[in-house]
């Protein structure tokens, strides 16, 4: 299992557009055969910060996600064009 958390920060004026992009990206990502979980969150105390918790069956499934047409359209062509900051944390399950 491959799990990670992506943190993105955006400008306040992009908030509604980001929600719409995330909605489309989430629907498409959850349909991928290797996707276990794909859940975007808004940080309650930071309304312009988004956390996306992602979990895939294996590294190949995560790679397939990043190579997909919907990732290129919504993440690379949408989110990445508007983000002010981005970080990723790779997670290791304890149990």
Protein Blocks (a to p, Z undefined) as FASTA:
>chain_A
ZZddddddddfklmmmmmmmmmmmmmmmmmpmklmbdcddddfklmkbccdddddfblkl
mmmmmmpmklmmmmmmmmmmmpmbdcddddddfZZ
